[in-house]
Amino acid sequence: MHSSQDDDHPVITNGGTAMGDIAARELISLADDEGNSVTVNVLGLDPGWSAGLEAEIVVRTPFVSGRTYLVLSTSKLGGWAAALDRLEAGEDVIWMEWDRGPSVSVQLSGERDCPEVVVEDESLSMVTVRVPLVPPDDWIADHRRRLHRVRDHWVPLLSE
């Protein structure tokens, strides 16, 4: 994970951008009152692959913060939909486990008796970060809405 912002990947701002576009950029947003959060943000179309979306995973805690970049495809978005189904059924998940690049795990009963999000970036930085946090009760329904907004906005712009 990169400890500072990379100039090649701009931070998304609200300057002149429609609200629907801003809402369609945040695929995952898990946070708690202790200052721990894991987000996955769509940055835009991937310049190197017309069927991909440039994205980032951002981890913030009072102890450690960082980000790592990835490319999302329609199949990875489908994998996140399946992960939400499994989470709703009470199962732990690993999203993007077999892809090159980072993976995101959600463990409903983590090591500290609360849910944990684990971000592994074995292919680039070789770093794993475990973030304990307690999401709100409606977090799965909220993430289904986020996924729906991302798909509605971005998938029509991708070429197959």
C-alpha positions in Angstrom: 0.0 0.0 0.0 1.2 3.5 -0.7 1.6 5.7 2.3 1.1 9.0 0.4 -1.1 10.1 -2.4 0.2 9.2 -5.9 0.0 12.1 -8.4 -1.0 9.7 -11.2 -4.3 9.0 -9.4 -6.3 12.1 -8.7 -8.5 12.6 -5.7 -12.1 12.8 -6.7 -13.7 16.2 -5.8 -17.2 17.6 -6.2 -16.0 20.4 -8.5 -18.4 20.5 -11.4 -19.3 16.8 -11.1 -23.0 15.6 -11.0 -24.0 14.2 -7.6 -24.9 10.9 -9.3 -21.4 10.6 -10.5 -20.0 11.2 -7.0 -22.3 8.6 -5.5 -21.3 6.1 -8.1 -17.7 6.3 -7.2 -17.9 4.8 -3.7 -18.4 1.1 -4.0 -17.4 0.1 -0.4 -17.4 2.3 2.7 -17.0 0.6 6.0 -16.2 2.8 9.0 -16.7 3.1 12.7 -16.7 5.7 15.4 -13.1 4.9 16.4 -11.6 6.3 13.1 -11.2 3.0 11.3 -12.3 2.7 7.7 -11.9 0.8 4.5 -13.2 2.2 1.3 -13.1 1.1 -2.4 -13.5 4.1 -4.7 -13.9 4.0 -8.5 -11.6 6.7 -10.0 -12.7 6.4 -13.6 -12.3 4.3 -16.7 -9.0 2.4 -16.9 -6.8 4.1 -19.6 -5.1 0.8 -20.4 -8.1 -1.5 -20.6 -11.5 -0.5 -22.1 -13.3 -3.1 -20.0 -11.9 -2.0 -16.7 -12.4 0.7 -14.1 -9.5 2.3 -12.3 -10.1 2.1 -8.5 -8.4 2.3 -5.2 -8.7 0.7 -1.8 -8.1 3.2 1.0 -7.5 2.1 4.6 -7.5 4.7 7.4 -7.0 4.0 11.1 -5.5 6.1 13.9 -2.4 3.9 13.6 -1.9 3.2 9.9 -3.3 4.6 6.6 -2.6 3.7 3.0 -4.0 3.0 -0.4 -3.5 0.6 -3.1 -4.8 0.7 -6.7 -6.6 -2.0 -8.6 -8.7 -2.5 -11.8 -12.3 -3.5 -11.5 -14.2 -5.4 -14.1 -17.8 -6.4 -14.5 -16.9 -9.9 -13.2 -15.3 -8.3 -10.0 -18.4 -6.3 -9.5 -20.4 -9.5 -9.8 -18.0 -11.1 -7.3 -18.8 -8.3 -4.8 -22.6 -9.0 -5.3 -22.0 -12.6 -4.5 -19.9 -11.7 -1.5 -22.8 -9.5 -0.2 -25.1 -12.5 -0.5 -22.8 -14.7 1.5 -22.2 -12.0 4.1 -26.0 -11.7 4.5 -26.1 -15.4 5.1 -23.6 -15.0 7.9 -20.5 -16.3 6.0 -17.1 -14.7 5.9 -15.9 -13.7 2.4 -12.8 -13.0 0.5 -13.4 -10.7 -2.5 -10.9 -10.9 -5.4 -8.9 -13.7 -3.8 -7.8 -15.3 -7.0 -7.1 -12.2 -9.0 -3.8 -10.5 -9.5 -3.8 -7.5 -7.2 -5.2 -6.8 -3.7 -8.0 -8.8 -2.0 -10.6 -7.7 0.6 -11.8 -10.1 3.3 -14.7 -9.5 5.6 -14.6 -11.6 8.7 -17.9 -11.3 10.7 -16.3 -12.5 13.9 -12.7 -11.3 13.9 -9.9 -11.8 16.3 -11.1 -8.9 18.6 -14.8 -10.2 18.9 -16.0 -7.8 16.2 -16.1 -7.8 12.4 -12.8 -7.2 10.7 -11.9 -6.1 7.2 -8.6 -7.5 5.9 -6.9 -5.9 2.9 -4.1 -8.0 1.4 -1.8 -6.6 -1.3 0.5 -9.6 -1.8 1.3 -8.9 -5.5 2.6 -5.3 -5.1 3.5 -4.2 -1.6 3.4 -7.6 0.2 1.4 -5.9 3.0 -1.7 -7.1 4.9 -3.8 -4.7 7.0 -6.4 -6.0 9.5 -9.0 -3.3 10.4 -11.5 -4.2 13.2 -14.7 -2.2 12.9 -18.4 -2.5 13.7 -20.5 -1.5 10.7 -24.1 -0.2 11.1 -26.9 -2.7 11.1 -28.0 -1.9 7.6 -24.6 -2.0 6.0 -25.3 -4.9 3.6 -28.4 -3.2 2.2 -26.4 0.1 1.9 -23.6 -1.8 0.0 -26.1 -3.3 -2.4 -27.3 0.2 -3.2 -23.7 1.4 -3.7 -23.1 -1.6 -6.0 -26.2 -0.8 -8.0 -25.2 2.8 -8.4 -21.7 1.9 -9.5 -23.0 -0.7 -12.0 -25.7 1.7 -13.4 -23.2 4.5 -13.9 -20.0 2.7 -15.0 -20.8 -0.6 -16.7 -22.5 1.0 -19.8 -19.3 2.9 -20.4 -17.2 -0.3 -20.5 -16.5 -2.1 -23.7 -16.7 -5.9 -23.6 
